Amino acid sequence: MKRVVFVVAAVALLYAAPSRARTPEIAVDPVNGIWIAQDDKLVYQTIDRWTVTAFGATINKMVVDQTILWIATDEGVVRFETGSQRSIRLTMDDGLPSQRVNTVAFDDQYVWFGTNKGLVRYRKSDRSMKVYDESNGLPNKTITYAVTIGRQVWFATRAGIAVYNPDVDGFRAFGEADGLASGDVVELIQVGTDLFCRTDIGLS
């Protein structure tokens, strides 16, 4: 019951901010606690306490990979260690094609950063980056959303969706010709074994 109360209180505080247009981003820490973001505010909620931090950049998406919280922002990507709470910000100086990072997802080997100028694959083992665009099979270089389903990572773009194929180090794309209501996909939602695509004109 305490956890529910704290989450409601944190979300209520975030919504009390001047901007109410964005839905709070939530990431569950499998060890202990919940991360909640609204605009540039980051909340960490545990069973008995919660803290609010002004983050300095608009937070677009968060995912928890074991002890690392990956945060996609309008000013790059932040790698945040949940234990020590130390952070490193990755920007265009580190290899990102754009400062604006819309989304983030991860699999066993990589973390994926979706920007408005290409998709970035960050290798966990050596922290190297590789940028993908239409020449690698993406339907569009603007990545709006990413989600990991099993061992596959799916990406939403302004011209359809795509799934990464490690065998060819490229992507298989799907668009309106394959049944999407629109190519402009803004969110991907897993429901059981189905992948729903929320587009600008409807759900597929």
LOROFI-640843 format. One record per atom (N, C-alpha, C): x negated, y, z; residue number from 1; residue in one letter. Coordinates in steps of 0.05 Angstrom, whole numbers, plus 5000, padded with zeros to 4 digits. Atoms other than C-alpha are relative to their C-alpha. Layout:
REM residues N
u  v  w  nr  rest
X  Y  Z  NUM  A
...
//
This chain:
REM residues 204
u  v  w  nr  rest
4983  4976  5000  1  M
5000  5000  5000  1  M
4983  5025  5000  1  M
5017  4977  5000  2  K
4943  5048  5016  2  K
4989  5007  4973  2  K
5011  4996  5027  3  R
4913  5038  4947  3  R
5020  5015  4982  3  R
4980  4987  5017  4  V
4978  5058  4913  4  V
5004  5029  5008  4  V
4997  4972  4990  5  V
4985  5120  4957  5  V
4977  5017  4990  5  V
5023  4985  5008  6  F
4914  5142  4941  6  F
5001  5006  4970  6  F
4999  4996  5029  7  V
4923  5132  4866  7  V
5020  5021  4993  7  V
4979  4981  5005  8  V
4988  5171  4866  8  V
4991  5028  5008  8  V
5010  4974  4991  9  A
4956  5227  4906  9  A
4979  5011  4981  9  A
5021  4990  5018  10  A
4896  5231  4860  10  A
5011  5009  4974  10  A
4988  4993  5026  11  V
4938  5232  4797  11  V
5016  5026  5003  11  V
4984  4976  4995  12  A
4984  5285  4828  12  A
4982  5024  5001  12  A
5019  4978  4999  13  L
4923  5328  4843  13  L
4990  5008  4972  13  L
5010  4995  5027  14  L
4897  5321  4772  14  L
5021  5014  4983  14  L
4978  4988  5016  15  Y
4965  5339  4742  15  Y
5006  5029  5010  15  Y
4996  4973  4990  16  A
4966  5401  4786  16  A
4982  5021  4986  16  A
5017  4983  5015  17  A
4911  5429  4742  17  A
5015  5015  4978  17  A
4986  4984  5020  18  P
4930  5482  4690  18  P
5007  4985  4975  18  P
4994  5015  5024  19  S
4925  5434  4632  19  S
5014  4974  5006  19  S
4984  5024  4994  20  R
4979  5380  4632  20  R
5004  4984  4974  20  R
4994  5013  5025  21  A
4975  5357  4560  21  A
4988  4972  4998  21  A
5014  5025  5003  22  R
4928  5298  4570  22  R
5009  4981  5022  22  R
4994  5021  4980  23  T
4946  5232  4604  23  T
4974  4993  5014  23  T
5025  5007  4986  24  P
4895  5215  4658  24  P
4988  4974  4990  24  P
5014  5024  5008  25  E
4843  5164  4637  25  E
4993  4984  5025  25  E
5004  5017  4976  26  I
4837  5105  4685  26  I
4982  4976  4993  26  I
5017  5024  5003  27  A
4782  5052  4691  27  A
4997  4986  5027  27  A
5001  5015  4975  28  V
4784  4997  4743  28  V
4972  4988  5004  28  V
5026  5011  4993  29  D
4719  4980  4777  29  D
5005  4972  5012  29  D
4995  5026  4990  30  P
4718  4904  4787  30  P
4989  4994  5028  30  P
5012  5004  4974  31  V
4676  4910  4850  31  V
5017  5013  5022  31  V
4985  4986  4979  32  N
4714  4963  4889  32  N
5007  5028  4990  32  N
4992  4973  5006  33  G
4755  5023  4869  33  G
5011  5004  4972  33  G
4988  4993  5025  34  I
4787  5059  4811  34  I
4989  5028  4992  34  I
5009  4974  5011  35  W
4759  5116  4767  35  W
5023  5012  4985  35  W
4979  4986  5013  36  I
4809  5168  4744  36  I
4989  5026  4989  36  I
5010  4975  5011  37  A
4794  5226  4697  37  A
5023  5016  4988  37  A
4981  4981  5012  38  Q
4834  5287  4676  38  Q
4984  5025  4992  38  Q
5015  4978  5011  39  D
4802  5339  4631  39  D
4970  4997  5010  39  D
5028  5002  4991  40  D
4734  5352  4666  40  D
4997  4990  5028  40  D
5000  5010  4972  41  K
4753  5323  4734  41  K
4998  4970  5001  41  K
5004  5029  4996  42  L
4729  5254  4756  42  L
5006  4993  5028  42  L
4992  5009  4973  43  V
4762  5219  4815  43  V
4991  4971  5004  43  V
5006  5028  4992  44  Y
4735  5157  4850  44  Y
5017  4994  5024  44  Y
4981  5008  4979  45  Q
4788  5122  4892  45  Q
4993  4973  5010  45  Q
5004  5026  4987  46  T
4774  5066  4941  46  T
5023  4995  5019  46  T
4978  5007  4982  47  I
4818  5032  4993  47  I
5005  5022  5021  47  I
4997  4981  4977  48  D
4804  5085  5047  48  D
4993  5029  4994  48  D
5006  4972  5006  49  R
4782  5148  5010  49  R
4999  5005  4970  49  R
5004  4993  5028  50  W
4778  5185  4945  50  W
4986  5027  4998  50  W
5015  4976  5003  51  T
4733  5240  4919  51  T
5005  5011  4972  51  T
4996  4987  5025  52  V
4741  5291  4863  52  V
4975  5016  4993  52  V
5025  4986  5009  53  T
4682  5317  4822  53  T
5006  5015  4974  53  T
4999  4986  5025  54  A
4681  5371  4769  54  A
4977  4991  4982  54  A
5020  5015  5016  55  F
4644  5336  4712  55  F
4986  5018  4980  55  F
5014  4982  5018  56  G
4627  5395  4667  56  G
5006  4996  4971  56  G
4993  5004  5028  57  A
4656  5367  4602  57  A
5026  4984  5000  57  A
4975  5015  5002  58  T
4723  5340  4579  58  T
4995  4971  4996  58  T
5004  5029  5001  59  I
4727  5265  4591  59  I
5022  4988  4982  59  I
4982  5011  5019  60  N
4759  5227  4534  60  N
5007  4970  5005  60  N
4996  5029  4996  61  K
4750  5153  4552  61  K
4979  4990  5019  61  K
5019  5012  4981  62  M
4718  5110  4606  62  M
5003  4970  5000  62  M
4999  5029  4996  63  V
4700  5037  4613  63  V
4979  4992  5021  63  V
5019  5010  4980  64  V
4666  4998  4669  64  V
4988  4974  4990  64  V
5015  5024  5008  65  D
4612  4948  4648  65  D
4983  4992  5024  65  D
5013  5008  4975  66  Q
4593  4913  4713  66  Q
4995  5024  5019  66  Q
5006  4977  4982  67  T
4557  4968  4753  67  T
4996  5026  4985  67  T
5003  4976  5015  68  I
4556  5019  4697  68  I
5027  5011  4991  68  I
4976  4986  5010  69  L
4612  5069  4683  69  L
4991  5016  4976  69  L
5006  4985  5024  70  W
4608  5093  4611  70  W
5022  5020  4995  70  W
4981  4978  5002  71  I
4641  5160  4600  71  I
4995  5015  4973  71  I
5001  4986  5025  72  A
4656  5189  4531  72  A
5011  5028  5005  72  A
4992  4972  4995  73  T
4660  5265  4533  73  T
4996  5017  4975  73  T
5005  4981  5022  74  D
4660  5326  4488  74  D
4972  5010  4999  74  D
5029  4992  4999  75  E
4587  5336  4508  75  E
4982  4976  5002  75  E
5017  5024  5000  76  G
4559  5267  4494  76  G
5012  4977  5017  76  G
4993  5023  4984  77  V
4561  5201  4532  77  V
4985  5000  5026  77  V
5013  5002  4974  78  V
4546  5192  4606  78  V
4999  4971  5008  78  V
5005  5026  4988  79  R
4516  5128  4633  79  R
4998  5004  5030  79  R
4997  4994  4971  80  F
4537  5129  4707  80  F
4997  4974  5016  80  F
5004  5024  4983  81  E
4510  5078  4757  81  E
5019  5003  5024  81  E
4979  4997  4979  82  T
4569  5065  4804  82  T
4989  4996  5028  82  T
5011  5004  4973  83  G
4525  5042  4862  83  G
4984  5024  5009  83  G
5017  4978  4993  84  S
4472  5096  4864  84  S
5012  5027  4993  84  S
4987  4976  5010  85  Q
4517  5146  4828  85  Q
4980  5018  4985  85  Q
5018  4986  5017  86  R
4458  5167  4785  86  R
5011  5000  4971  86  R
4989  4999  5027  87  S
4475  5189  4714  87  S
4979  5010  4980  87  S
5016  4991  5022  88  I
4442  5199  4647  88  I
5019  5008  4978  88  I
4983  4991  5022  89  R
4474  5239  4591  89  R
4986  4996  4973  89  R
5011  5005  5027  90  L
4462  5217  4519  90  L
5013  5020  4981  90  L
4990  4979  5018  91  T
4469  5272  4466  91  T
4988  4996  4972  91  T
5011  5002  5027  92  M
4450  5286  4394  92  M
4969  4998  5000  92  M
5029  5002  4997  93  D
4378  5293  4418  93  D
4991  4971  5003  93  D
5006  5028  4995  94  D
4381  5219  4435  94  D
5008  4982  4977  94  D
4992  5015  5023  95  G
4410  5197  4368  95  G
5029  5000  4993  95  G
4971  4998  5006  96  L
4485  5211  4371  96  L
5003  5018  4975  96  L
4996  4983  5023  97  P
4511  5239  4305  97  P
5017  5025  5006  97  P
4983  4977  4992  98  S
4557  5287  4343  98  S
5001  5001  5030  98  S
4997  4998  4972  99  Q
4564  5314  4413  99  Q
5028  4990  5010  99  Q
4973  5008  4993  100  R
4639  5298  4412  100  R
5003  4970  4998  100  R
4996  5029  4999  101  V
4649  5226  4433  101  V
5029  4994  5009  101  V
4972  5004  4995  102  N
4722  5204  4429  102  N
5006  4976  5017  102  N
4994  5026  4987  103  T
4718  5133  4456  103  T
4975  4984  5005  103  T
5022  5018  4994  104  V
4674  5079  4484  104  V
5011  4972  5006  104  V
4993  5028  4995  105  A
4677  5003  4487  105  A
4973  4984  5003  105  A
5025  5016  4997  106  F
4627  4947  4503  106  F
5006  4971  4995  106  F
4999  5029  5001  107  D
4612  4874  4490  107  D
4976  4989  5015  107  D
5022  5011  4985  108  D
4558  4827  4515  108  D
4973  5014  4995  108  D
5026  4989  5008  109  Q
4501  4860  4477  109  Q
5000  5030  4997  109  Q
4999  4972  5008  110  Y
4524  4930  4458  110  Y
5021  5016  5015  110  Y
4980  4980  4993  111  V
4560  4992  4479  111  V
5005  5016  4975  111  V
4992  4987  5024  112  W
4599  5027  4424  112  W
5011  5028  5006  112  W
4991  4972  4996  113  F
4608  5103  4420  113  F
5013  5009  4974  113  F
4986  4990  5024  114  G
4661  5130  4372  114  G
5000  5030  5000  114  G
5001  4971  5003  115  T
4648  5201  4349  115  T
5016  5009  4976  115  T
4986  4989  5024  116  N
4678  5247  4297  116  N
4982  5000  4976  116  N
5018  5001  5023  117  K
4617  5236  4253  117  K
4986  4973  4998  117  K
5011  5027  5002  118  G
4605  5161  4258  118  G
5003  4984  5025  118  G
4999  5019  4978  119  L
4603  5100  4302  119  L
4972  4993  5009  119  L
5027  5006  4989  120  V
4543  5087  4347  120  V
5000  4974  5015  120  V
5004  5025  4985  121  R
4519  5019  4370  121  R
4975  5004  5017  121  R
5022  4997  4981  122  Y
4477  5024  4433  122  Y
4993  4972  5011  122  Y
5009  5026  4991  123  R
4436  4962  4448  123  R
4992  5001  5029  123  R
5006  4999  4972  124  K
4434  4947  4522  124  K
4972  4992  5007  124  K
5027  5011  4993  125  S
4368  4909  4521  125  S
4978  5021  4997  125  S
5022  4980  5004  126  D
4325  4966  4493  126  D
5010  5029  4998  126  D
4988  4974  5001  127  R
4374  5025  4493  127  R
4996  5015  4974  127  R
5002  4988  5026  128  S
4365  5036  4419  128  S
5028  5005  4988  128  S
4974  4993  5012  129  M
4420  5066  4376  129  M
4999  4996  4969  129  M
4996  5002  5029  130  K
4446  5053  4306  130  K
5027  5012  4993  130  K
4975  4986  5008  131  V
4498  5096  4270  131  V
5012  4986  4975  131  V
4985  5012  5023  132  Y
4551  5066  4223  132  Y
5020  5021  4989  132  Y
4980  4983  5013  133  D
4596  5101  4173  133  D
5014  4985  4978  133  D
4985  5014  5022  134  E
4637  5086  4110  134  E
4982  4981  4984  134  E
5017  5017  5016  135  S
4576  5056  4077  135  S
4996  4972  5013  135  S
5002  5026  4986  136  N
4578  4999  4129  136  N
5027  4986  5001  136  N
4974  5012  5000  137  G
4652  4984  4117  137  G
5021  5013  5016  137  G
4980  4986  4984  138  L
4686  5032  4164  138  L
5019  5015  4981  138  L
4982  4986  5018  139  P
4749  5062  4132  139  P
4997  5031  5002  139  P
5004  4971  4996  140  N
4731  5131  4160  140  N
4979  5004  5022  140  N
5021  4996  4980  141  K
4673  5160  4200  141  K
5010  5012  5026  141  K
4989  4989  4975  142  T
4719  5193  4252  142  T
5013  4977  5015  142  T
4990  5022  4983  143  I
4730  5140  4306  143  I
5017  5012  5023  143  I
4982  4989  4980  144  T
4790  5155  4350  144  T
5004  4983  5024  144  T
4995  5018  4978  145  Y
4794  5093  4394  145  Y
4985  4974  4996  145  Y
5014  5026  5002  146  A
4758  5028  4410  146  A
5010  4982  5022  146  A
4991  5018  4980  147  V
4778  4966  4447  147  V
4986  4973  4996  147  V
5012  5027  5001  148  T
4744  4899  4463  148  T
5021  4979  5006  148  T
4981  5022  4997  149  I
4787  4837  4454  149  I
4984  4974  4997  149  I
5017  5024  5001  150  G
4750  4773  4472  150  G
4972  5008  4992  150  G
5027  4994  5010  151  R
4685  4775  4433  151  R
5000  5020  4977  151  R
4998  4981  5022  152  Q
4711  4824  4381  152  Q
5004  5029  5010  152  Q
4995  4972  4994  153  V
4709  4900  4382  153  V
5014  5012  4977  153  V
4983  4988  5020  154  W
4763  4937  4344  154  W
4998  5030  5002  154  W
5003  4971  5001  155  F
4760  5010  4322  155  F
5023  5012  4984  155  F
4980  4985  5014  156  A
4814  5059  4303  156  A
4987  5025  4987  156  A
5011  4977  5014  157  T
4798  5113  4252  157  T
5022  5017  4988  157  T
4981  4983  5013  158  R
4832  5168  4212  158  R
5010  4988  4974  158  R
4992  5012  5026  159  A
4840  5120  4153  159  A
5004  4970  5003  159  A
4996  5029  4995  160  G
4855  5052  4185  160  G
4985  4990  5023  160  G
5015  5012  4978  161  I
4825  5003  4234  161  I
4979  4981  4988  161  I
5022  5017  5009  162  A
4763  4959  4231  162  A
4991  4983  5023  162  A
5011  5018  4980  163  V
4732  4900  4268  163  V
4971  4995  4992  163  V
5029  5005  5005  164  Y
4657  4890  4275  164  Y
4995  4971  4994  164  Y
5008  5027  5007  165  N
4628  4828  4241  165  N
4970  4998  5004  165  N
5029  5001  4994  166  P
4560  4812  4272  166  P
4985  4983  4979  166  P
5013  5017  5020  167  D
4545  4761  4216  167  D
4989  5017  4978  167  D
5009  4983  5022  168  V
4538  4817  4165  168  V
4992  5028  5010  168  V
5005  4974  4988  169  D
4526  4875  4214  169  D
5016  5021  4986  169  D
4983  4981  5013  170  G
4585  4910  4183  170  G
5029  4996  5010  170  G
4973  4999  4990  171  F
4660  4918  4188  171  F
5020  4990  4979  171  F
4977  5007  5016  172  R
4725  4889  4160  172  R
5022  5020  5006  172  R
4981  4979  4997  173  A
4775  4944  4149  173  A
5029  4992  4993  173  A
4971  5004  5006  174  F
4852  4945  4148  174  F
5013  5027  4999  174  F
4987  4974  5003  175  G
4896  5001  4124  175  G
5029  4997  4993  175  G
4972  5000  5007  176  E
4965  5019  4098  176  E
5007  4977  4981  176  E
4995  5022  5018  177  A
4959  4967  4043  177  A
5003  4973  5014  177  A
4997  5025  4984  178  D
4954  4914  4098  178  D
5023  5001  5019  178  D
4976  4999  4984  179  G
5017  4938  4132  179  G
5000  5021  5022  179  G
5000  4978  4980  180  L
4996  4996  4177  180  L
5020  5021  4993  180  L
4980  4979  5006  181  A
5050  5049  4184  181  A
4986  5025  4989  181  A
5016  4978  5010  182  S
4996  5101  4172  182  S
4970  4993  5005  182  S
5028  5004  4996  183  G
4921  5102  4165  183  G
4989  5016  5024  183  G
5009  4983  4978  184  D
4915  5155  4219  184  D
5007  4987  5027  184  D
4995  5016  4976  185  V
4909  5110  4280  185  V
4987  5014  5024  185  V
5010  4985  4977  186  V
4902  5144  4348  186  V
4995  4983  5025  186  V
5004  5017  4976  187  E
4904  5085  4397  187  E
5005  4971  4992  187  E
4998  5029  5003  188  L
4896  5009  4399  188  L
5008  4988  5027  188  L
4989  5012  4975  189  I
4935  4968  4450  189  I
5002  4970  4997  189  I
4998  5029  5001  190  Q
4927  4894  4464  190  Q
5024  4991  5017  190  Q
4977  5012  4986  191  V
4991  4857  4483  191  V
4999  4970  4994  191  V
5003  5029  5005  192  G
4978  4782  4491  192  G
4979  4996  4978  192  G
5019  5005  5022  193  T
4946  4759  4426  193  T
5004  5020  4977  193  T
4994  4981  5021  194  D
4973  4818  4386  194  D
4985  5026  5005  194  D
5012  4974  4999  195  L
4939  4884  4371  195  L
5019  5021  4988  195  L
4982  4979  5009  196  F
4986  4944  4367  196  F
4984  5025  4993  196  F
5013  4976  5009  197  C
4964  5006  4329  197  C
5020  5024  5001  197  C
4982  4976  4998  198  R
4995  5073  4349  198  R
4989  5020  4980  198  R
5008  4981  5021  199  T
4992  5118  4288  199  T
5015  5026  5003  199  T
4987  4974  4998  200  D
5014  5189  4275  200  D
5030  4999  4992  200  D
4972  5001  5008  201  I
5081  5165  4247  201  I
5015  4975  5011  201  I
4986  5023  4989  202  G
5096  5100  4284  202  G
4980  4978  5010  202  G
5015  5023  4988  203  L
5073  5034  4315  203  L
4999  4977  4981  203  L
5004  5024  5016  204  S
5044  4975  4277  204  S
4990  4978  5016  204  S
//
